[in-house]
Amino acid sequence: MNRELYLKYSPQLSAITAAVVAAGIAGKAASEASKGRKDSLAASIRDFAEVTHADGVPVDEANKMLALDMTLAEVKGGTIKGYGASLRGYRAMIAAGVAIADKNTKDAQDYVASDEVKAIKAAKDRIATATKGYKLADWLALADVLEAAKAAREADAQPGEAEVAEVAAQAANG
């Protein structure tokens, strides 16, 4: 990573990291205060995206700087990954000519999500819709179905005892 670039953008990086830390420390604070911090965080990331884009800083370099700053502040890895995706999303939006002033971090993350991630989210939405109103018995039945499906996948992925014995016999006969 380019140290000079990191130092140049340290005010924006510090603002983002401070907002993340403040949001984490606040815990279950009032929802309005939390929303204000999240809006501030999104604004900080948008600002960093805009200035790094305007200065021609490669997206990967900007993402590394953000990750380093958050790592030094001991922000959780998953949080770093999510806000990195937000930065990449904002940068992609800017490059495509999309106005980002009113876009939140979820909008930015969704903008750069892979087709697989989008399909997974759609499948989860289908599950949420299908399971709305489930009671304990319904959830237990679903858990049984999922465990059976997992066991079937694992059985298909691993050779059975007969196959192992056959391969061992072939190896012995050489």
C-alpha positions in Angstrom: 0.0 0.0 0.0 1.2 3.5 -0.8 2.0 5.2 2.5 1.7 8.7 1.1 -1.8 8.0 -0.1 -2.7 6.6 3.3 -1.5 9.7 5.0 -3.2 12.0 2.5 -6.6 10.4 3.2 -6.2 9.8 6.9 -8.8 12.4 7.9 -11.5 10.7 5.9 -10.3 7.2 7.0 -10.3 8.4 10.6 -13.9 9.8 10.3 -15.1 6.4 8.9 -13.4 4.4 11.5 -14.5 6.7 14.3 -18.1 6.4 13.1 -17.8 2.6 13.0 -16.3 2.5 16.5 -19.0 4.9 17.8 -21.8 2.8 16.3 -20.3 -0.4 17.8 -19.9 1.1 21.3 -23.3 2.6 21.3 -24.9 -0.9 21.3 -28.6 -0.6 21.8 -28.8 3.2 22.0 -32.0 4.9 20.9 -32.8 4.1 17.3 -32.8 7.8 16.2 -29.3 8.3 17.6 -28.2 5.1 15.9 -29.7 6.2 12.6 -27.9 9.5 12.9 -24.6 7.7 13.4 -25.3 5.3 10.5 -26.1 8.3 8.3 -22.9 9.9 9.4 -21.0 6.7 8.6 -22.5 6.4 5.2 -21.8 10.1 4.5 -18.1 9.5 5.6 -17.8 6.5 3.3 -19.4 8.4 0.4 -17.0 11.3 1.0 -14.0 9.0 1.0 -15.3 7.4 -2.2 -15.8 10.7 -3.9 -12.4 12.2 -3.0 -10.5 9.0 -3.9 -12.4 8.8 -7.2 -11.7 12.4 -8.0 -8.0 11.9 -7.2 -7.8 8.8 -9.4 -6.9 6.4 -6.5 -7.5 2.8 -7.6 -10.5 1.2 -5.9 -8.4 -1.6 -4.5 -5.9 0.9 -3.0 -8.7 2.9 -1.3 -10.3 -0.3 0.0 -6.9 -1.4 1.5 -6.5 1.9 3.2 -10.0 1.7 4.7 -9.3 -1.9 5.9 -6.0 -1.0 7.4 -7.4 2.0 9.3 -10.3 -0.1 10.7 -8.0 -3.0 11.5 -5.7 -0.6 13.5 -8.8 0.5 15.4 -9.7 -3.2 16.1 -13.0 -3.1 14.2 -14.5 -6.6 13.6 -13.5 -8.3 10.4 -17.0 -8.7 9.1 -17.7 -5.0 9.7 -14.5 -4.2 7.7 -15.6 -6.4 4.9 -19.1 -4.9 4.8 -17.9 -1.3 4.7 -15.2 -2.2 2.1 -18.1 -3.5 -0.1 -19.9 -0.2 0.5 -16.8 1.7 -0.6 -16.5 -0.4 -3.7 -20.2 0.0 -4.4 -20.1 3.8 -4.1 -17.0 3.9 -6.3 -18.8 1.7 -8.9 -21.8 4.0 -8.7 -19.7 7.1 -9.2 -17.9 5.5 -12.2 -21.3 4.7 -13.7 -22.5 8.2 -13.2 -25.0 7.3 -10.5 -25.6 10.1 -7.9 -24.7 8.7 -4.5 -25.8 11.5 -2.2 -29.0 9.7 -1.1 -27.6 6.1 -1.3 -27.0 4.2 2.0 -24.4 1.5 2.6 -26.8 -1.3 1.7 -27.5 0.3 -1.6 -23.8 0.5 -2.3 -23.2 -3.1 -1.2 -26.1 -4.4 -3.4 -24.7 -2.5 -6.4 -21.5 -4.6 -6.4 -23.0 -7.8 -5.1 -22.2 -10.9 -7.3 -25.0 -12.8 -9.1 -24.5 -15.6 -6.6 -24.9 -13.3 -3.6 -28.0 -11.8 -5.2 -29.5 -15.3 -5.8 -28.7 -16.3 -2.2 -30.5 -13.2 -0.9 -33.5 -13.9 -3.1 -33.6 -17.5 -1.9 -33.4 -16.3 1.8 -36.3 -13.9 1.0 -38.3 -16.8 -0.3 -37.6 -18.8 2.8 -38.6 -15.9 5.0 -41.9 -15.5 3.2 -42.6 -19.2 3.3 -41.8 -19.5 7.0 -43.7 -16.4 8.1 -45.9 -17.4 11.0 -44.1 -20.7 11.7 -44.6 -22.2 15.2 -42.1 -24.4 17.0 -43.3 -27.6 15.4 -43.0 -26.1 12.0 -39.4 -25.0 12.7 -38.5 -28.4 14.1 -39.9 -30.1 11.0 -37.9 -27.7 8.7 -34.7 -28.4 10.8 -35.3 -32.2 10.3 -35.6 -31.7 6.5 -32.5 -29.5 6.3 -30.5 -32.0 8.4 -31.6 -34.9 6.2 -30.6 -32.9 3.1 -27.2 -32.1 4.5 -26.6 -35.8 5.4 -27.6 -36.8 1.9 -25.1 -34.3 0.4 -22.4 -35.5 2.7 -23.1 -39.2 1.8 -22.9 -38.4 -1.9 -19.6 -36.5 -1.4 -17.9 -39.3 0.6 -17.2 -42.8 -0.7 -19.1 -45.5 1.0 -17.5 -48.4 2.9 -17.9 -50.7 0.0 -16.1 -48.3 -2.3 -13.3 -47.9 0.2 -12.9 -51.7 0.5 -12.9 -52.1 -3.3 -10.2 -49.4 -3.8 -8.1 -51.0 -1.0 -8.5 -54.4 -2.6 -7.4 -53.1 -6.0 -4.4 -51.4 -4.4 -3.4 -54.6 -2.7 -3.7 -56.6 -5.9 -1.6 -53.9 -7.5 
